[in-house]
């Protein structure tokens, strides 16, 4: 049943009070809400002279609409997975969020933005960008990229899961994914249960539990850990593979094999981990924290608190994370989080970064916001439960759980 529009206005939580949020930049950034018990008419930002004003959002024709109205439209058009499957997904992929009469607007995009040519796109135009379905699969989830191919996981309930691969260039066989390996378990989804290390893929949950490896060209999955504690997500550097577990552990194993080592235990809950040259970082969906531990083990350090943390990514010396309806940012050394923005009143789900921007999913839409601060821009809408997201030098990619697509949007 389609949810009433009023839901987003009456139940949307205000900015978390678990830690003092800082607004990134003075102009164009959303302001924290002090009236946490009041009805929320939508996010606000600091305008010139310190004046608070409602955040404006662009509709698919490039017109400004109040964020609260945009949130209502999103709720009405993407209320349930079943409705997304029946209506939103195919419309979003085949029609870029609109019918045939919307093509001109989608080709032009917004004023000053990219322009898409339907004749040369190879897919459909969405907000001035080219939207292409690279592959179809059952409930695609985890996603990583190399220079020529995308690797992603798939799961058919009751039948098991698979790791698949497809070229990044649509003309090189996009739409016909190659199955690299299959197993009895469903690989981890939103936590990106797939990481890329050299010429080997590491996948969490494919064999029913634990971590397995397989060659990029395909072959039998080889288990490297068979712990009874199911994995949540994983990351790889040049020396080790790291993963978090449902039981609240952070684990490490050399890429060449060996005995798993627990870097942290007893955590209330864990997101997928991310790593840099010094530490492993993870969020706590239930505990509302970001923590870190040295790669070689040592004391666990609290980086920040933020109400809830459901996904995160590293951007140099900054950690970007999803916290309910807010996209947050904090330095790896810790401190108060910075609010980068929201998705017009909808939750922030999966996040990815490049050198200048953060890309994130939210219900049926994909968003982009500058790391330096600025207004969030919707890149695509009408998607079916987008989950995993990744970027390369030219494009942004995501998986649609409802409708079963791996999608590419260019330019990013």
C-alpha positions in Angstrom: 0.0 0.0 0.0 1.3 3.4 -0.9 2.3 5.4 2.2 0.7 8.8 2.8 2.8 11.8 2.0 2.5 13.2 5.5 4.7 10.4 6.8 8.0 12.1 6.0 6.9 15.3 7.7 5.8 13.7 10.9 8.3 11.0 11.6 11.5 12.3 10.1 14.0 12.6 13.0 15.8 15.9 13.4 19.6 16.2 13.3 21.1 13.8 15.8 21.8 15.3 19.2 24.3 12.5 20.1 27.1 14.9 19.0 27.2 18.6 18.1 26.9 18.7 14.3 28.9 21.4 12.5 27.5 22.9 9.2 30.1 22.6 6.4 30.5 26.0 4.9 28.5 29.1 5.5 26.5 29.4 2.3 24.3 26.7 0.9 24.8 24.1 3.6 22.0 22.7 5.7 21.6 24.0 9.2 21.1 21.7 12.3 17.6 21.7 13.7 17.2 22.7 17.3 13.5 22.1 17.5 13.7 18.3 17.6 10.2 17.9 18.9 8.6 20.2 16.3 7.1 19.1 13.0 9.9 19.2 10.4 9.0 21.1 7.3 12.2 19.9 5.6 15.9 20.7 5.8 17.1 24.3 6.0 20.4 25.9 5.0 22.4 28.9 6.0 22.0 31.6 3.3 23.9 34.9 2.9 23.9 36.9 6.0 23.2 33.9 8.2 19.5 33.8 7.3 17.9 30.3 7.4 15.9 29.3 4.4 14.3 26.0 3.1 16.6 23.9 1.0 15.5 24.0 -2.6 15.6 20.9 -4.7 15.5 20.5 -8.5 12.6 18.6 -10.0 13.3 16.5 -13.1 12.8 19.5 -15.4 15.4 21.6 -13.5 12.8 23.7 -11.6 13.3 24.5 -7.9 10.8 23.0 -5.5 10.8 23.1 -1.7 12.6 20.1 -0.2 9.6 19.0 1.8 7.5 18.8 -1.4 10.3 16.8 -3.0 10.3 14.4 -0.1 6.6 13.9 -0.4 6.9 13.2 -4.1 9.6 10.7 -3.3 7.5 9.0 -0.7 4.5 8.7 -3.0 6.5 7.4 -5.9 8.8 5.0 -4.1 6.7 3.9 -1.1 7.2 0.2 -1.2 9.5 -2.3 -2.9 6.5 -4.0 -4.6 5.4 -0.7 -6.1 8.9 0.1 -7.2 9.1 -3.3 -8.9 5.9 -2.8 -10.7 6.3 0.9 -11.6 9.4 2.8 -10.7 12.2 0.5 -11.8 11.5 0.0 -15.4 10.3 3.6 -15.7 13.5 4.8 -14.2 15.8 2.7 -16.4 13.8 2.8 -19.6 12.5 6.3 -19.2 15.0 8.0 -16.9 12.3 8.9 -14.4 9.8 10.1 -16.9 7.8 9.1 -19.9 8.7 9.7 -23.6 7.5 13.3 -23.3 10.3 14.0 -20.7 13.2 13.1 -23.1 14.0 16.7 -24.0 14.1 17.8 -20.4 16.3 14.9 -19.5 18.7 15.6 -22.4 19.1 19.2 -21.4 19.5 18.5 -17.7 19.6 21.6 -15.4 20.9 25.0 -16.5 24.7 24.9 -16.7 24.9 21.2 -16.2 25.8 18.3 -18.6 23.8 17.7 -21.8 23.0 14.2 -22.9 22.3 13.2 -26.5 19.7 10.4 -26.8 21.1 9.5 -30.2 24.6 8.7 -28.8 23.9 7.7 -25.2 23.3 4.0 -25.8 20.8 4.1 -23.0 18.5 6.9 -21.9 19.1 10.5 -20.7 18.6 11.4 -17.1 19.0 14.9 -15.9 21.5 15.6 -18.7 23.5 12.4 -18.1 23.5 9.0 -19.9 21.9 6.2 -17.9 22.8 2.7 -19.1 21.9 -0.7 -17.7 25.0 -2.8 -17.8 23.5 -6.1 -16.5 20.5 -7.8 -15.1 20.7 -10.2 -12.1 18.7 -11.4 -9.2 19.0 -9.0 -6.3 22.4 -7.5 -7.2 24.2 -6.1 -4.2 27.9 -5.8 -3.4 29.9 -3.9 -6.1 33.6 -3.2 -6.9 35.3 -1.9 -10.0 38.7 -2.3 -11.8 39.7 -0.4 -14.9 37.6 -2.5 -17.3 35.0 -4.5 -15.4 32.4 -4.3 -12.7 32.2 -7.2 -10.2 29.0 -7.6 -8.2 27.1 -10.2 -6.1 23.7 -11.7 -6.7 21.3 -13.8 -4.6 18.3 -15.9 -5.4 16.4 -16.7 -2.1 16.4 -20.5 -1.6 18.9 -21.1 -4.3 22.1 -19.4 -3.2 24.2 -16.6 -4.5 26.8 -15.8 -7.1 29.6 -13.4 -8.0 29.3 -11.9 -11.5 31.3 -9.7 -13.8 30.4 -7.4 -16.7 32.4 -4.9 -18.9 32.2 -1.2 -17.9 31.9 -0.3 -21.6 28.3 -1.2 -22.7 29.5 -2.0 -26.2 31.8 -4.7 -24.8 29.1 -7.1 -23.8 27.2 -5.2 -21.2 24.0 -6.9 -20.3 25.3 -10.4 -20.3 27.2 -10.9 -17.0 29.7 -13.7 -16.6 29.2 -15.8 -13.5 32.6 -16.1 -11.8 31.5 -18.4 -8.9 28.4 -19.5 -7.1 27.6 -20.9 -3.7 24.9 -21.9 -1.2 25.0 -18.6 0.7 23.8 -15.1 -0.2 26.8 -12.7 -0.4 26.5 -9.7 1.9 24.5 -6.9 0.2 24.4 -3.4 1.5 27.7 -3.8 3.4 29.5 -4.4 0.1 30.5 -8.0 0.8 33.0 -7.9 -2.0 36.4 -6.3 -2.1 39.1 -6.1 -4.7 42.7 -7.0 -3.9 45.2 -7.4 -6.7 44.0 -10.2 -9.1 41.8 -11.8 -6.4 38.2 -11.2 -5.4 37.3 -11.6 -1.7 33.7 -12.3 -1.1 31.8 -12.5 2.2 29.0 -15.0 2.7 29.1 -16.8 -0.6 29.8 -20.2 0.9 27.2 -19.9 3.6 29.5 -18.0 6.0 33.1 -16.7 6.3 35.4 -15.3 3.6 36.3 -16.8 0.2 38.6 -15.9 -2.6 38.3 -16.4 -6.3 40.3 -15.3 -9.4 39.0 -12.3 -11.4 38.6 -14.6 -14.4 36.4 -17.0 -12.5 36.8 -20.4 -10.9 36.1 -22.2 -7.7 35.7 -20.1 -4.6 38.3 -21.0 -1.9 37.3 -20.5 1.7 39.9 -18.7 3.8 37.8 -18.3 6.9 34.9 -20.5 8.0 34.0 -18.8 11.3 30.5 -19.4 12.6 30.2 -15.6 13.1 28.6 -14.4 9.8 30.5 -11.6 8.0 29.0 -8.1 7.5 31.4 -6.6 5.0 35.1 -6.5 4.1 38.0 -4.5 2.8 41.4 -5.3 1.4 44.8 -3.6 1.4 48.1 -4.8 -0.1 48.8 -7.1 2.9 45.5 -8.2 4.5 41.8 -8.7 4.2 39.7 -7.2 6.9 36.1 -7.9 7.8 33.4 -7.2 10.4 31.0 -9.7 11.7 27.4 -9.8 13.0 28.8 -10.8 16.4 30.6 -7.5 16.7 34.2 -8.5 15.8 36.7 -6.8 13.4 39.0 -9.5 11.9 42.2 -9.6 9.8 43.8 -12.2 7.7 47.0 -12.0 5.5 46.2 -12.1 1.8 48.6 -14.9 1.4 46.7 -17.0 3.9 47.2 -17.8 7.6 45.3 -17.6 10.8 42.6 -14.9 11.3 43.3 -12.4 14.0 40.6 -10.4 16.0 41.5 -6.7 16.0 38.3 -5.9 18.0 35.5 -7.8 19.7 32.4 -7.0 21.7 31.1 -4.3 19.4 27.3 -3.6 19.5 27.0 -3.8 15.7 29.2 -3.1 12.7 29.0 -1.7 9.2 31.4 -2.8 6.6 35.0 -1.7 7.4 37.2 0.7 5.5 41.0 0.9 5.8 43.8 3.4 5.3 47.6 3.1 5.9 47.2 3.1 9.7 43.7 2.0 10.8 40.6 0.0 10.2 37.4 2.0 10.6 33.8 0.9 11.1 30.4 2.3 12.1 27.8 1.0 14.6 24.3 1.1 13.2 22.9 0.4 16.7 25.5 2.3 18.8 25.7 5.4 16.6 29.5 5.6 16.6 32.5 5.5 14.3 35.5 3.7 15.7 39.0 2.7 14.6 41.7 0.3 15.6 45.4 0.1 14.4 46.0 -2.3 11.5 48.4 -4.3 13.7 46.1 -4.3 16.7 45.9 -2.1 19.8 43.4 0.1 21.6 40.0 0.8 20.0 39.5 4.6 19.6 36.2 6.4 19.3 36.2 8.7 16.3 32.8 10.3 16.7 29.2 9.7 17.7 26.3 10.5 15.3 23.0 8.8 16.4 23.4 5.9 13.9 26.0 5.0 11.3 24.9 2.6 8.5 27.7 3.0 5.9 31.0 4.8 5.5 33.8 5.6 3.0 37.2 7.2 3.3 38.0 10.4 1.5 41.7 11.0 2.2 41.9 12.1 5.8 38.1 12.3 6.1 35.5 9.7 6.9 32.1 10.2 5.1 29.2 8.3 6.6 25.5 7.7 6.4 23.6 8.7 9.5 19.9 8.3 9.2 18.7 11.3 7.1 22.1 13.0 7.2 25.3 12.6 5.2 28.1 13.2 7.7 31.8 13.8 7.7 34.5 13.6 10.3 38.4 13.6 10.3 40.1 10.3 10.9 41.7 11.8 14.0 38.2 12.3 15.5 36.0 15.2 16.6 32.5 16.5 16.0 30.9 15.4 12.7 30.2 17.8 9.9 26.8 17.7 8.1 27.3 17.6 4.3 23.6 17.4 3.5 20.5 15.2 3.1 18.5 13.7 0.2 15.4 15.9 0.4 14.0 14.3 3.4 14.8 10.7 2.7 17.4 8.4 4.4 21.0 8.3 3.2 21.9 4.7 2.5 25.2 3.7 0.7 28.1 6.1 0.1 31.1 6.3 -2.3 33.6 9.1 -2.8 36.1 10.4 -5.4 38.6 13.2 -5.0 36.0 16.0 -5.0 32.6 14.6 -4.3 30.4 12.2 -2.3 27.9 10.0 -4.1 25.1 8.3 -2.2 21.9 6.4 -2.6 18.5 7.1 -1.0 15.3 5.1 -1.7 14.9 5.5 -5.4 17.4 8.2 -6.1 21.2 8.9 -6.5 22.8 12.0 -5.2 26.1 13.9 -5.4 27.5 16.6 -3.0 30.9 18.3 -3.0 33.3 17.2 -0.3 34.1 20.9 0.3 30.5 21.8 0.9 27.7 22.8 -1.4 24.2 21.9 -2.4 23.4 18.2 -3.0 22.3 17.4 -6.6 20.1 14.5 -7.6 21.7 12.6 -10.4 19.0 10.1 -11.1 15.6 9.1 -9.8 13.0 6.4 -10.4 15.5 3.7 -9.4 14.5 0.4 -7.6 16.0 0.2 -4.1 19.5 1.3 -5.1 22.0 -0.2 -2.7 25.8 -0.6 -3.4 27.4 2.3 -5.2 30.9 2.9 -6.7 32.6 5.5 -8.9 35.5 5.6 -11.3 37.1 8.5 -13.3 34.1 9.1 -15.5 30.9 7.4 -14.1 28.9 6.4 -11.1 27.5 2.9 -10.8 25.0 1.3 -8.5 22.9 -1.9 -8.1 19.1 -1.8 -8.0 17.9 -4.5 -5.7 14.3 -4.2 -6.9 14.3 -4.8 -10.7 17.8 -6.4 -10.6 20.0 -4.0 -12.5 23.6 -2.9 -12.5 23.5 0.7 -13.7 26.0 3.2 -15.1 25.6 7.0 -15.2 27.9 9.2 -17.2 29.2 11.8 -16.6 29.2 11.3 -12.8 
